[in-house]
Amino acid sequence: MKHTKYLTVILAAACGLLFLGACTSSSTPPPPKTMTVTPPAGSNATFVTLRTGDTLKIVLNANPPQGGYAWVNAGRADSVLEQQGAAVFTPASKPKEIDTVTFTFVAKRTGAQMLNLAYRPLNDRTPPPIEKSYGVSVVVQE
């Protein structure tokens, strides 16, 4: 992927921010929050900073799963973020609106993780080619 180098630089910078964030202290942590990321057209990467316990929702344009393609979490398993159930498909509520799929993750511990979401055919038994991809570089602080 041609954006891998770009995402690696973002992840390295995020780790630096994580280190700086660990140097500060707060007596009362803020309550968990939910952050929703909806990438603009043409975007293939995002950087997000969360706190332990926060929820991250990633909403992507999608077609119905019956179309033979679907967004999947193509990244490696990690203990920084934990996916909450399967991705949820939501059909458009009005004509000319776009169907979406939502991935939900909870920040389980401090650290950095790269999420790789890929739009792939569902019916291939061999590893299918990636039609589209979207990366989210996440840093979780205390």
C-alpha positions as CSV (number, residue, x, y, z in Angstrom):
1,M,0.0,0.0,0.0
2,K,1.4,3.4,-0.9
3,H,0.0,5.1,2.2
4,T,1.8,2.7,4.5
5,K,4.9,4.9,4.9
6,Y,2.7,7.9,5.6
7,L,0.7,6.0,8.3
8,T,4.0,4.7,9.8
9,V,5.2,8.3,10.3
10,I,1.8,9.2,11.8
11,L,2.0,6.3,14.2
12,A,5.6,7.2,15.2
13,A,4.4,10.8,15.9
14,A,1.5,9.4,17.9
15,C,3.8,7.4,20.1
16,G,5.7,10.5,20.8
17,L,2.5,12.2,21.9
18,L,1.6,9.2,24.0
19,F,5.0,9.6,25.8
20,L,4.4,13.3,26.4
21,G,0.9,12.6,27.6
22,A,2.2,10.1,30.1
23,C,4.4,12.8,31.6
24,T,1.4,14.8,32.7
25,S,-0.8,13.8,35.6
26,S,-4.4,14.5,36.4
27,S,-6.2,13.7,39.7
28,T,-9.6,12.9,38.1
29,P,-9.7,11.4,34.6
30,P,-12.5,12.6,32.4
31,P,-15.5,10.3,31.8
32,P,-15.3,8.0,28.7
33,K,-16.4,9.5,25.5
34,T,-17.5,8.3,22.1
35,M,-15.6,9.6,19.0
36,T,-17.1,9.1,15.6
37,V,-14.9,9.2,12.5
38,T,-16.6,9.6,9.1
39,P,-13.9,10.0,6.4
40,P,-14.4,12.6,3.7
41,A,-14.4,11.4,0.1
42,G,-10.9,10.5,-1.1
43,S,-9.5,10.1,2.4
44,N,-7.7,6.9,3.2
45,A,-6.2,7.6,6.6
46,T,-7.0,9.3,9.9
47,F,-5.2,10.0,13.2
48,V,-7.2,9.7,16.5
49,T,-6.2,10.2,20.1
50,L,-8.4,8.5,22.7
51,R,-8.3,7.8,26.5
52,T,-8.7,4.4,28.1
53,G,-12.4,3.5,28.1
54,D,-13.3,5.7,25.2
55,T,-15.3,4.3,22.3
56,L,-14.3,4.8,18.6
57,K,-16.9,4.5,15.9
58,I,-15.8,4.4,12.2
59,V,-18.6,5.0,9.7
60,L,-17.8,4.1,6.1
61,N,-19.9,4.3,2.9
62,A,-21.0,0.8,1.9
63,N,-23.2,-1.3,-0.3
64,P,-25.5,-3.9,1.0
65,P,-23.6,-7.1,1.9
66,Q,-25.7,-9.0,-0.7
67,G,-23.7,-7.1,-3.3
68,G,-20.8,-9.5,-2.7
69,Y,-18.5,-6.9,-1.2
70,A,-18.1,-5.7,2.4
71,W,-15.8,-3.7,4.7
72,V,-13.7,-6.0,7.0
73,N,-11.2,-5.3,9.7
74,A,-8.1,-6.5,8.0
75,G,-5.7,-5.5,10.7
76,R,-3.9,-7.7,13.2
77,A,-5.5,-8.4,16.6
78,D,-4.1,-6.1,19.3
79,S,-5.0,-5.4,22.9
80,V,-5.0,-1.6,22.7
81,L,-8.4,-1.5,20.9
82,E,-11.1,-4.2,21.1
83,Q,-13.7,-4.5,18.4
84,Q,-17.2,-4.6,19.8
85,G,-19.2,-7.1,17.8
86,A,-19.4,-7.3,14.0
87,A,-19.6,-4.2,11.8
88,V,-23.2,-2.9,11.5
89,F,-24.7,-2.2,8.1
90,T,-27.2,0.7,8.0
91,P,-29.3,1.2,4.8
92,A,-29.9,4.7,3.7
93,S,-33.2,6.1,5.1
94,K,-33.9,8.3,2.0
95,P,-33.4,8.0,-1.7
96,K,-30.0,9.4,-2.9
97,E,-28.5,8.9,0.5
98,I,-25.6,6.5,1.0
99,D,-25.7,3.2,2.9
100,T,-23.1,2.9,5.7
101,V,-21.3,0.4,7.8
102,T,-20.1,1.2,11.4
103,F,-17.2,-0.4,13.2
104,T,-17.1,0.1,17.0
105,F,-13.9,-0.2,19.1
106,V,-13.2,0.4,22.8
107,A,-9.8,1.7,24.0
108,K,-8.7,-1.1,26.4
109,R,-5.2,0.1,27.4
110,T,-2.7,2.8,26.6
111,G,-0.6,2.4,23.5
112,A,-0.8,2.8,19.8
113,Q,-2.6,0.7,17.2
114,M,-3.1,0.9,13.4
115,L,-6.6,-0.2,12.3
116,N,-6.8,-1.4,8.7
117,L,-10.3,-1.6,7.2
118,A,-10.5,-3.1,3.7
119,Y,-13.4,-3.3,1.2
120,R,-13.2,-6.8,-0.3
121,P,-15.3,-9.4,-2.1
122,L,-16.9,-11.9,0.2
123,N,-17.2,-15.0,-1.9
124,D,-13.5,-15.7,-2.7
125,R,-11.7,-18.6,-0.9
126,T,-8.3,-17.2,-1.7
127,P,-7.2,-13.9,-0.2
128,P,-9.1,-11.4,-2.3
129,P,-7.6,-8.2,-3.6
130,I,-8.4,-5.1,-1.7
131,E,-10.7,-2.8,-3.6
132,K,-10.5,0.1,-1.2
133,S,-8.8,0.6,2.2
134,Y,-9.0,3.0,5.1
135,G,-6.5,3.3,7.9
136,V,-6.9,4.8,11.4
137,S,-3.9,5.4,13.5
138,V,-5.0,5.4,17.1
139,V,-3.1,6.5,20.2
140,V,-4.7,5.6,23.6
141,Q,-3.6,7.6,26.6
142,E,-4.6,7.2,30.3
